[in-house]
Structure formats: C-alpha cells, structure tokens
Amino acid sequence: MKRMHLFEFEDLSWFPDLIRNYMTDFLAFLANVTKMYHPILPILEKGIHASGAGHFIDLGSGSGGGLLSLNKELLKKMPHLKIWISDYYPNWEAFERVKQQATNIDYVKNPVDARNVPDELNGLRTMFLSFHHFKPTDAKEILQDAIHAKSPIAIFEAQDRTLVSLLAMFFSPITVLLTAPFIKPFSLGRLFFTYLVPIIPLAAWWDGIVSSLRTYSIPELMELINDLEGADKMTWEMGKEKSGPGFVIYLLGIPK
C-alpha cells in the first residue's frame, strides 16, 4: 500500500491542547503498560554508547511517559543515564509529572523543532512514534540535521501499513474507552471527553489509522537516506523487532 500523508488532529495548530494532551497521555500509558518498546532496548543502548555523551534527547515526546518503562531497564545497565524529553507542542504538566517519577529524566524548557535541534542538545537523538508525522521533505531535514551535528539518531515506529496494524488502529477506540479511568493523573475532563462527548476516542481512531498510513516502510527509509548529503558519513541500520502481536520498525544512524 502506498504511503498516504493525511492529516492528524494532533498536528493541527488549532486543535485544543487539552484534547491533544489527553491523547498523548493515552499513548504514553499504552506504551508503558504493554512494554511496547522493550524489544528495541539493545538498539537504543547501541545508540547511547555511540554518542559517548551518557544521555539522550527525545524529540516529539508527546506526554513523555512512554519512556518510563524503558528508563527502568536502561538504568540497570547505565545507572548514570540522563534523558531529556522535548516536543514542538510541549505538554509541560505531563513533562513535570515524568520528571517527578524519574529523577534522571528532565525536559527542555522551550519548544524543540526536530528539523533544527539546538547545538547544546547533544547526544543520541530519539523519536518514538513521531517520525511518521513528517512529510518526506521534513523527514529528510530531521536526518540531515543529525548528520550535520554528527549526532547518532534512533527512530522507532510501532505501526505500519499492514492489514493487522490497520485493524488494530480501527478498533483503538475500544482501548481508549477501557483505559481512560486508569490513566494517571485521574481527570474528570478525560472521562467527559471520552464517554459523554467522545472526542478523544474518535480523534484517536482517525489519528491511529492515519499514523499507520503515514508510517515509512524500510525501503522508504532507505530512499530518504539516499537523498541526504553526507549520508555515507553515517552507518545506517534498520529493521523490525517483534513486539507483542506486532512489530517495531527502527532506524539507527551512527556517525562513522
């Protein structure tokens, strides 16, 4: 199936921050409960060691909480690890909650554009479930900026354009309805916009399906890399890791 770059509600500047934050809270909750990204821990560790910085900067972090379960595992091998979370539309309240739950996680106090990361934010760059939000031109800018900064970059996507993934996204409103009362912090607003005025499950349904349709396949990731200036200055690794009933697609770029 050809990649389709339709709109997602979360990307729209006019979309209410309150609803956007509830949706990213849901994604973070799901990532932690299912331990979705645990199979890619070796890949993440490889990128962290390659950076030599002892920390990594996460781009497009959403509510940031999706890193909490990964962080616990990473600290077992890297007790001095530091993680910075960031976003173009930062959820400051969620970032602060994550910081309180993990003393080695902090957040960048300004919006961060993944296409032009400030020089002071060095170390491995990561993107969890966010690379598909970018059109090919912008996606190449993200990778090109990492090359120019001589920074390793690791990208992870937990959906693709297969029938299984699309079906999972089609039924995602059920998951939203089942999990809403258990997402912390408890919020009457979340329940109101989930059950009484079901904006959250409907928006999540649309964004989930579109996320699958937007996700770059491995051959498409290779095409992006082939168009980059200085791509040969990096060692590129990509593939799929089994995670539950699905897969996590990954791309790892390390400066030579």
C-alpha angles and dihedrals in degrees: 000000000000117000112260120199101205121161125274120208091228090062096055115102092215094051107113113261090220093061093039090054092049089052095049089046087057092051092049091049092050093048092052098043094048094038084226097173101041093101090063095054093108090053092049092048090051091055093047092051090047091056093056088207101105092228142061137216117224116210124205090014097170104195091348095224095108088079096059098086091043090049092057090055095044093052090060089068100023108038092172096050118138123199127196120198124200144163142185087234100033120204096211096184092052092045090053091050091052090049090053092051096049120032092200093058121083134163136234107249096218132056111272124211109212089210092060111026115187113254093239091063096079131159130063114344116216134189120190117191092336110089092083090065089074127081115231093265092053093040089056090049089056092052093041091053090054090051092050091048091047086232126147114238131199123192125190130186124181098197138050142178097278123121091246092055093045091050091051090053092046090059095039094108087070089058090049091052093048097047104038096093092051100051112107133261092041110236131189087201090060090051092047093053091042103047111013100034100017099205094132098055092042094048091044090050092054096040092047094054092044090048089059092047091049098048115115116237120223093259089050091051088053090051090053091051093048090059094054126105110240094008088146089065088072133062107228126205125179139166147112130286121199113246118176109305092341142040139255113226112212140188121191123186120186125181113245 
